[in-house]
Amino acid sequence: MKLRRPSPSLVISGLALFIALGGGGYALAASWTPTQHNVQQLISQSNSFVQSKHFVSSGGEHFLKIGQTVKLGTAGHFTFSSSCANPTGVTGAQQVTFDVTANIAAGLDGNPPVSKGHLQNIHTNSDALDSTTTTPLNAGDFDQVGSASSSTEIAKDGQEVDVFYNDGVNWPSVNGSKPHQCFAGFTGFLG
């Protein structure tokens, strides 16, 4: 197996994920908030080869109802979307997908190149799929997955986007926020 060197955008995406997941204590102590502006500033100060125009995002979480598909955002040739369904009909047993399509032939999520317009599922989340013997989940339980690795899309013309996704089901009603059946979003870099 031949290992390829990670792209600069993948390295920076990893840094962003580390900050989001592991750097929370420091960020809180420094009164730093992970807004798009602050992340862009951090990147420009730490890596001169990445420009802020390369930052891509869904603009936060998008909330979906059962039967709904939404466009989360576009990054270059790539459009990310999400769908919410309840395949079993059991209350609270919905599932959410995180998907990508390209407007040009591209390799999507590490797969061989496909023709433009092909929908590639990157991740599907539900209580049933994420339930384990050590952490059992029931229909209606909150479940969220933030990717531990990126999804890399590479177009025929060499354009590449690396994203970290977040998706889940049964967003709870907390601190005055409304409950939501499904949610999804992403951040990353376009190279």
C-alpha positions as CSV (number, residue, x, y, z in Angstrom):
1,M,0.0,0.0,0.0
2,K,1.4,3.3,-1.0
3,L,0.8,6.2,1.4
4,R,0.5,9.6,-0.1
5,R,1.6,12.8,1.6
6,P,-1.3,14.8,3.1
7,S,-2.2,18.0,1.3
8,P,-1.8,21.3,3.0
9,S,-5.6,21.7,3.2
10,L,-5.9,18.3,5.0
11,V,-3.2,19.4,7.5
12,I,-5.0,22.6,8.2
13,S,-8.4,20.8,8.4
14,G,-6.8,18.5,11.0
15,L,-5.6,21.6,13.0
16,A,-9.1,23.1,12.8
17,L,-10.6,19.8,14.1
18,F,-8.0,19.6,16.9
19,I,-8.8,23.2,18.0
20,A,-12.5,22.4,17.8
21,L,-12.3,19.2,19.8
22,G,-9.2,19.3,21.9
23,G,-8.5,23.0,22.2
24,G,-11.7,23.9,23.9
25,G,-10.2,24.4,27.3
26,Y,-7.5,26.8,26.0
27,A,-10.0,28.6,23.8
28,L,-12.3,29.1,26.8
29,A,-9.4,30.3,28.9
30,A,-8.4,32.8,26.3
31,S,-12.0,33.9,25.7
32,W,-11.6,32.9,22.0
33,T,-14.6,31.9,20.0
34,P,-14.4,29.7,16.9
35,T,-16.1,32.1,14.5
36,Q,-15.2,32.0,10.8
37,H,-13.3,35.3,11.2
38,N,-11.3,34.0,14.2
39,V,-10.4,30.7,12.5
40,Q,-9.3,32.6,9.4
41,Q,-7.1,34.8,11.5
42,L,-5.6,31.8,13.3
43,I,-4.8,30.1,10.0
44,S,-3.3,33.2,8.4
45,Q,-1.1,33.8,11.4
46,S,0.1,30.2,11.7
47,N,0.4,29.2,8.0
48,S,1.2,31.7,5.4
49,F,0.5,29.3,2.5
50,V,-3.2,29.1,3.3
51,Q,-5.4,32.1,2.6
52,S,-8.7,32.8,4.3
53,K,-10.5,32.6,0.9
54,H,-9.8,28.8,1.1
55,F,-12.0,28.4,4.2
56,V,-15.3,26.7,3.5
57,S,-18.3,26.2,5.8
58,S,-22.0,25.3,5.8
59,G,-22.4,28.5,8.0
60,G,-23.3,26.4,11.1
61,E,-25.7,23.6,11.7
62,H,-28.6,23.2,9.3
63,F,-31.8,21.7,10.9
64,L,-34.0,19.3,9.0
65,K,-37.4,17.7,9.4
66,I,-38.3,14.2,8.3
67,G,-38.6,14.1,4.5
68,Q,-36.5,17.2,4.0
69,T,-33.2,17.5,2.0
70,V,-31.2,20.7,2.2
71,K,-28.1,22.1,0.5
72,L,-25.6,22.7,3.2
73,G,-23.2,24.6,1.0
74,T,-20.9,24.6,-2.1
75,A,-17.1,24.6,-2.2
76,G,-15.7,24.9,-5.7
77,H,-17.0,22.0,-7.8
78,F,-18.6,20.3,-4.8
79,T,-22.0,20.6,-3.2
80,F,-22.7,19.2,0.2
81,S,-26.3,18.2,1.2
82,S,-28.1,16.4,3.9
83,S,-31.4,14.4,4.1
84,C,-33.6,13.5,7.0
85,A,-35.7,10.3,7.0
86,N,-37.5,7.9,9.3
87,P,-37.2,4.6,7.5
88,T,-38.9,2.5,10.3
89,G,-41.7,4.9,11.2
90,V,-40.9,4.6,14.9
91,T,-41.2,8.0,16.6
92,G,-37.7,9.4,17.1
93,A,-36.0,6.8,14.9
94,Q,-34.9,9.2,12.1
95,Q,-31.6,9.1,10.3
96,V,-29.6,11.8,8.6
97,T,-27.2,11.6,5.7
98,F,-24.2,13.8,4.8
99,D,-23.7,13.7,1.0
100,V,-21.6,15.3,-1.8
101,T,-22.0,15.8,-5.5
102,A,-19.7,17.4,-8.0
103,N,-20.4,19.4,-11.1
104,I,-17.4,17.8,-12.8
105,A,-15.9,14.2,-12.8
106,A,-14.4,13.7,-9.4
107,G,-13.2,11.2,-6.8
108,L,-15.6,11.6,-3.9
109,D,-14.8,10.6,-0.3
110,G,-11.8,8.5,-1.3
111,N,-13.6,6.6,-4.0
112,P,-12.6,6.2,-7.7
113,P,-13.7,9.1,-10.0
114,V,-17.4,9.2,-11.0
115,S,-19.2,11.3,-13.5
116,K,-20.6,14.7,-12.6
117,G,-23.9,14.8,-10.7
118,H,-23.2,11.5,-8.9
119,L,-24.5,11.6,-5.3
120,Q,-22.0,10.1,-2.8
121,N,-23.0,9.4,0.7
122,I,-20.2,10.3,3.1
123,H,-22.0,9.4,6.4
124,T,-25.3,8.3,7.7
125,N,-26.2,8.8,11.3
126,S,-29.1,7.4,13.5
127,D,-29.6,6.0,17.0
128,A,-29.9,2.5,15.5
129,L,-26.6,2.8,13.6
130,D,-24.6,4.2,16.5
131,S,-26.0,2.1,19.3
132,T,-23.5,-0.3,20.9
133,T,-23.6,-2.8,23.7
134,T,-21.6,-0.4,25.9
135,T,-23.6,2.7,24.8
136,P,-27.1,1.6,23.8
137,L,-29.3,4.2,22.1
138,N,-33.0,4.2,21.9
139,A,-35.2,5.9,19.2
140,G,-35.4,9.5,20.2
141,D,-32.1,9.7,22.0
142,F,-29.8,12.6,21.0
143,D,-26.9,11.3,18.8
144,Q,-24.2,13.4,17.2
145,V,-21.1,12.4,15.1
146,G,-18.3,14.8,14.3
147,S,-15.9,13.2,11.8
148,A,-12.6,12.2,13.2
149,S,-11.1,12.2,9.7
150,S,-11.8,14.4,6.7
151,S,-13.7,13.7,3.6
152,T,-11.5,14.5,0.6
153,E,-13.0,15.3,-2.8
154,I,-10.7,15.7,-5.8
155,A,-12.0,17.0,-9.1
156,K,-10.7,16.0,-12.6
157,D,-9.1,19.4,-12.9
158,G,-7.2,18.9,-9.6
159,Q,-9.4,21.1,-7.3
160,E,-9.6,19.5,-3.9
161,V,-11.7,20.1,-0.8
162,D,-11.2,18.6,2.6
163,V,-14.1,18.8,5.0
164,F,-15.0,17.7,8.5
165,Y,-18.7,17.0,8.9
166,N,-21.0,17.0,11.9
167,D,-24.4,15.3,11.8
168,G,-26.9,13.9,14.2
169,V,-30.5,13.2,15.2
170,N,-32.8,14.3,18.0
171,W,-31.3,17.8,18.8
172,P,-32.7,18.4,22.3
173,S,-34.6,21.4,23.5
174,V,-32.0,23.2,25.7
175,N,-31.7,26.7,27.0
176,G,-34.7,27.9,25.0
177,S,-33.7,26.3,21.7
178,K,-36.3,24.2,19.9
179,P,-35.8,20.5,19.4
180,H,-34.9,19.3,15.8
181,Q,-35.2,15.9,14.2
182,C,-32.0,16.0,12.2
183,F,-29.0,18.3,11.8
184,A,-25.8,18.6,9.7
185,G,-23.0,20.9,8.9
186,F,-19.3,21.1,7.8
187,T,-16.1,23.1,7.8
188,G,-13.0,22.7,5.8
189,F,-10.6,24.0,3.2
190,L,-10.6,24.3,-0.6
191,G,-7.3,23.8,-2.3
